[in-house]
């Protein structure tokens, strides 16, 4: 992988500074808020970018793999500016010409858009190391800070589950090839069963992504191992 801008590799800062990326991300988050969805803005995509890179670094993959996961993580939700359904595919289509404009090698562009286009649990599968890291990073972001509804009395189950999660940490152990999502949940707000009611499909997708990386996936909630 050799994608270059001039005489250097295209990195996240190049992508982040592109004006279209900034506008698409801001508007996507704005539109989702109006539809009642949790936060999908700078906080979420920056965290996913960082976690995706860390996953591959801790598992011993080349540095460039981590950089591509970082870019994919930052751009993965841009498609929400078009619509929620198949937003992964929409994001891939939006970001591809921008990456080409920045001078990225087509092979690297293909890796990134393949990862982005396959991150949704309804239609996606891990198709590359970068794609697997994106899935794990995205699905592990369950946290109170993502809830935008100020009225607890009107929370739906997604608001309630996210609001109940006071800690979320993806623990990646390279030597043992294990990836563990560690959650702390206030069970007075949301039961463990309710978490599984809406997130079981996501956890199964995380298991497949971990297997792609030759790892095992575990889920711990309040110190108890559930997967």
Secondary structure, 3 states (H helix, E strand, C coil): CCCEECCEECCHHHHHCCHHHHHHHHHHHHHHHHCCCCCCCHHHHHHHHHHHHHHHHHCCCCHHHHHHHHHHHHHCCHHHHCCCCCHHHHHHHHHHHHHHHCCCCHHHHHHHHHHHHCCCCCCCCCCCHHHHHHHHHHHCCCCHHHCCCCCHHHCCHHHHHHHHEEEEEEEEECCCCEEEEEEEECCCCCCHHHHHHHHHHHHHHHHHHHHHCCCEEEEEECCEECC
